[in-house]
């Protein structure tokens, strides 16, 4: 199977949506593939765009039902008021804060997904994911990793 490199997480999400009753989603880094999929699945979606105002504007125009937040930079998201719990948190945002997003997500969900996990420059090793079972999906590149609470 060949997919756009920015959509290789979609088969993983399809599988998760078959297994779990996912209704609330937080995503670090909005995208036309992931965000649209969550909306089409009937989820209440909060999405944080961390890198590009024109991209934020495009997604906001095309997916107006999304609670889309603009927090440009690696750590500006920490100033946002977010819900205490989500059914799923997707980490695909700013390069420099993906491990910190994982760490934050651990206290706010039982199910975390991250994209581009084969790339060490994201600093994935900075996140302590103790207490979670990990499954790395290498079938499509970039890889997608799922952490589920033990």
Order of alpha helices (4+ residues) and beta strands (2+ residues): alpha-beta-alpha-beta-alpha-beta-beta-alpha-beta-beta-beta
